[in-house]
């Protein structure tokens, strides 16, 4: 009976410690940014009009292991209500039902699976990140180029808290027709292709 | 020149990460639609001014015109 209890105790210890051991080298970076430095720039170049705007409502977490950057996983979330263009009427239309329908689809999400074609140079890692992008409730698999910069111990310079920073830069193009964003309409003024530039930094305090 | 803007967005660089980020400030910038509207209104007023123009009659000639005859 005593032997049985000992065995149980050992297993309980192994199970409670194992997750920590397995992910010991993986650092979790938080991409919430009250300073609104984290941003997404969107560009649309139609024959009659060129539109560019920004969004700063970025959040999410990324698990990154400096020794195994290919195993990077995570999720970046963008609040749709933070999409901004300088023209007030254009902004109203963009957020309305006909286009982004913010009240029904409050977030745009990118879930990162893994990084392939990894090339490391100093603190910078270049690769192709495969994941799933959800816009207006439509989820599609995407594979996009990414540049990660791991800044060890640099969080103190930014937030006055000891820790690491992970900078993520990602440029890619999506089609609004793929995600049901007023597909097929007004293409002479609002192009089907949307160029996205993701510029975000995550913090991992010690 | 583009459409009117109620804000102006400029780009700044974060010193630590080197990230470019947008800074939006409230500023009204006049656009082409207001220029078009102003030209339309001024054109309309110019056209309307002809409606109130008194036609020149021989009996109503000014002193200068009379002196030339």
Interface residues (C-beta under 8 A of the other chain):
Chain A: X36 X37 X38 X39 X41 X54 X56 X84 X86 X87 X88 X89 X90 X149 X151 X154 X157 X158 X165 X167 X169 X199 X200 X201
Chain B: X2 X3 X4 X5 X6 X7 X8 X9 X14 X15 X16 X17 X18 X19 X20 X21 X22 X24 X29 X31
